[in-house]
Amino acid sequence: FVCRDTNAIALGTENEHPCEPTQSENQNPWLASSLRNPAAALPITFAEIVEEELQQEAALIRSREKPLALIQIEERAIQDLLIHYQAVGNPDEFVVVERSPQGPVAAPMWNKH
């Protein structure tokens, strides 16, 4: 954040000043070595790429074949939860109701018939 007031109040420890960058802000990620994270340095095999693409394709097929009635039931349940927790128009609380992510999905391919 930008500090324009020398009398700014900071939440946290007393020895930190809100206008001074924290230790994590001082570290430049472009200068960090990838050797710190050995998992990032491991090469990805062709078999892993193919397996990931097959999983994405399966997720796409599942999402395409989901019946409309089931989607409507889920949407109604989301709306009911928002009403139950009084999430709409309540300035005191922030409630988010959403579907859980199912992982990456393959891009749909459109074919001419």
Stockholm file with secondary structure:
# STOCKHOLM 1.0

chainA/1-113         FVCRDTNAIALGTENEHPCEPTQSENQNPWLASSLRNPAAALPITFAEIVEEELQQEAALIRSREKPLALIQIEERAIQDLLIHYQAVGNPDEFVVVERSPQGPVAAPMWNKH
#=GR chainA/1-113 SS CCCCCTTCCCSSCTTCCTTSCCHHHHSCTTTSCGGGCHHHHSCCCHHHHHHHHHHHHHHHHHHHSSCHHHHHHHHHHHHHHHHHTTCTTCTTCCCCCCCCCCCCCCCCCCCCC
#=GC SS_cons         CCCCCTTCCCSSCTTCCTTSCCHHHHSCTTTSCGGGCHHHHSCCCHHHHHHHHHHHHHHHHHHHSSCHHHHHHHHHHHHHHHHHTTCTTCTTCCCCCCCCCCCCCCCCCCCCC
//
